[in-house]
Each structure stands twice: as structure tokens, then as C-alpha cells.
């Protein structure tokens, strides 16, 4: 049982840590004006900002399942999963809603 819990915790940790180190690729558009070329660069949103809702709910669900499993066994894990998912959804959608603001970056 300890191996399963440890493996699950390490996978959850890697799920959070890997997107932080991923580089962002910039897309460039090039168009011709009268005498010179102008390059416009659009900054792509980070992985977390694009998938914020799913990541937050997944982390809340995993934390609830882990705590519920440690406290109450299998039945506690199910109850903790539901409570964690509900709490994370409440936080993500109601208490801290996402605002989409994408700005052009001129270079």
C-alpha cells in the first residue's frame, strides 16, 4: 500500500512540476508593408493558464482522495475524492474565476 501511495504522490508532483519547466514557443507572423518587413509576435499563454481549471480540479481531487484514504480507508478515499473535487471546482469557478486577457507583444 505504501508503494502505491508513494507512486501516486510522485506522479501528482511530476504533473505539477513538468509544465513549469516547459519553454514557450513564440509564433511569428510576417507581412509586407510598402518598403520594409514588419514582424508581429504573439505570446502563447502558458500551459497552466490554458488548462488551469483541469489542473486545479485534478490536484484538489488527488489531495482529497489521499487524505480520505489515509483517514478512512477505501470508503474515506471515495468521500475525500468527491469532497476534494467539489472544493476545487468551487475555488476554480466561483472564488477565483479565470479572466482571459491576451495581449499582443510587439518586438
C-alpha positions in Angstrom: 0.0 0.0 0.0 2.9 2.4 0.8 4.3 1.8 -2.7 1.0 2.7 -4.4 0.6 5.9 -2.3 4.2 6.9 -2.9 3.9 6.3 -6.6 0.7 8.3 -6.8 2.2 11.2 -4.9 5.2 11.2 -7.1 3.1 11.2 -10.3 1.0 14.1 -8.9 4.2 16.0 -8.1 5.6 15.5 -11.6 2.2 16.5 -13.1 2.6 19.9 -11.5 6.4 20.4 -11.9 6.9 19.5 -15.5 4.7 22.2 -17.1 6.6 24.9 -15.1 9.9 24.0 -16.8 8.5 23.7 -20.3 9.6 26.5 -22.6 7.1 28.6 -24.5 7.4 28.8 -28.3 6.6 32.2 -29.9 4.7 32.2 -33.1 5.6 34.9 -35.6 3.6 36.5 -38.4 5.4 38.4 -41.1 3.7 40.7 -43.6 5.0 43.2 -46.1 4.3 46.9 -45.9 5.4 49.4 -48.5 9.2 49.3 -48.1 10.0 47.1 -45.1 9.0 43.9 -43.4 7.3 44.1 -40.1 7.3 41.2 -37.7 4.5 40.8 -35.1 5.0 38.3 -32.3 2.1 36.8 -30.4 2.9 35.4 -27.0 1.3 32.0 -26.4 -0.3 31.5 -23.0 1.5 29.1 -20.6 0.3 25.5 -20.2 -1.1 26.3 -16.7 -3.1 29.3 -17.9 -4.6 27.3 -20.8 -5.5 24.3 -18.6 -5.9 26.0 -15.2 -9.4 24.6 -14.5 -8.5 21.0 -15.1 -5.2 21.2 -13.2 -6.8 22.8 -10.1 -9.6 20.3 -10.0 -7.2 17.3 -10.5 -5.0 18.5 -7.7 -7.9 19.0 -5.4 -9.3 15.6 -6.2 -6.0 13.9 -5.7 -5.4 15.7 -2.4 -8.9 14.8 -1.2 -8.5 11.1 -2.1 -5.1 10.9 -0.4 -6.3 12.5 2.8 -9.5 10.5 2.8 -7.7 7.3 2.1 -5.2 7.9 5.0 -8.0 8.7 7.4 -10.8 6.4 6.4 -9.6 3.7 4.1 -11.4 2.9 0.8 -14.7 4.5 1.8 -12.8 7.5 3.1 -10.9 7.8 -0.2 -14.2 7.9 -2.2 -15.7 10.6 0.1 -12.4 12.5 0.0 -12.3 12.4 -3.8 -15.8 13.8 -4.0 -15.1 16.5 -1.4 -11.8 17.4 -3.0 -13.3 17.7 -6.5 -16.2 19.8 -5.2 -14.0 22.1 -3.2 -11.5 22.6 -6.1 -14.4 23.2 -8.6 -15.8 25.8 -6.2 -12.5 27.5 -5.9 -11.7 27.4 -9.6 -15.1 28.5 -11.0 -16.6 30.8 -8.2 -13.9 32.1 -5.8 -11.1 32.7 -8.3 -12.6 32.9 -11.8 -10.3 32.9 -14.9 -10.0 36.1 -16.8 -8.8 35.7 -20.4 -6.6 38.7 -21.3 -4.2 38.1 -24.2 -2.1 41.0 -25.3 -0.1 41.4 -28.4 3.6 41.8 -27.9 5.3 44.0 -30.5 9.0 43.4 -31.0 
